[in-house]
Amino acid sequence: MKAWIGIVFHTIKVFVLFTGCTILFYYGIMWINEEYQNYHRYDAPEGAAVKVSTSYSNEEASWLDRLILFYWIGE
């Protein structure tokens, strides 16, 4: 009988520990989400920013030219 009570007690301890860690993890993820929710990644850059990419907009390009460009640039 004493062994049975020990097993139940250890099971309850593991359950409480697992539940506590799960709640702590959940609120940690919620805190990180709140931190980055208001982070504006796509705001216009400030200062002397330079655009580093250009778009390919040749209207006379055939589908084969665009396919070759796709494989050549890798985009």
C-alpha positions in Angstrom: 0.0 0.0 0.0 2.9 2.3 0.8 4.4 1.7 -2.7 1.1 2.6 -4.3 0.9 5.9 -2.4 4.5 6.7 -3.5 3.7 6.0 -7.1 0.6 8.2 -7.0 2.5 11.0 -5.3 5.3 10.9 -7.9 2.7 10.9 -10.7 1.1 14.0 -9.3 4.5 15.7 -8.9 5.3 14.9 -12.6 1.9 16.2 -13.7 2.2 19.4 -11.7 5.7 19.9 -13.0 4.6 19.3 -16.6 1.6 21.6 -16.3 3.8 24.4 -14.7 6.4 24.1 -17.5 3.7 24.1 -20.2 2.1 27.3 -18.7 5.5 29.0 -18.4 6.3 28.1 -22.0 2.9 29.4 -23.2 3.3 32.7 -21.4 6.8 33.0 -22.7 5.7 32.6 -26.3 2.9 35.1 -25.7 5.4 37.6 -24.3 7.6 37.2 -27.3 4.6 37.6 -29.6 3.7 40.9 -27.9 7.2 42.2 -28.2 7.4 41.6 -32.0 3.8 42.3 -32.8 4.4 46.1 -32.9 7.7 45.8 -34.7 7.3 47.4 -38.1 9.7 45.6 -40.4 8.4 47.2 -43.6 8.6 50.8 -42.7 10.3 53.2 -45.1 14.0 53.3 -44.3 15.4 56.5 -42.7 18.6 58.3 -43.7 20.6 57.6 -46.8 19.2 54.2 -47.7 19.9 52.8 -51.2 17.7 50.4 -53.1 19.8 47.3 -53.8 17.5 45.4 -56.1 15.8 46.2 -59.3 12.9 44.5 -61.0 13.1 43.0 -64.4 10.3 44.6 -66.4 11.1 44.1 -70.0 7.7 43.9 -71.6 9.1 42.5 -74.9 10.7 39.5 -73.2 9.3 36.1 -74.2 8.4 33.4 -71.8 11.6 31.6 -72.7 13.7 34.7 -71.9 12.0 35.0 -68.6 12.6 31.3 -67.9 16.3 31.6 -68.7 16.5 34.6 -66.5 14.7 32.7 -63.7 17.3 29.9 -63.9 20.2 32.3 -64.3 19.4 34.6 -61.3 17.9 31.8 -59.2 14.8 33.7 -58.2 
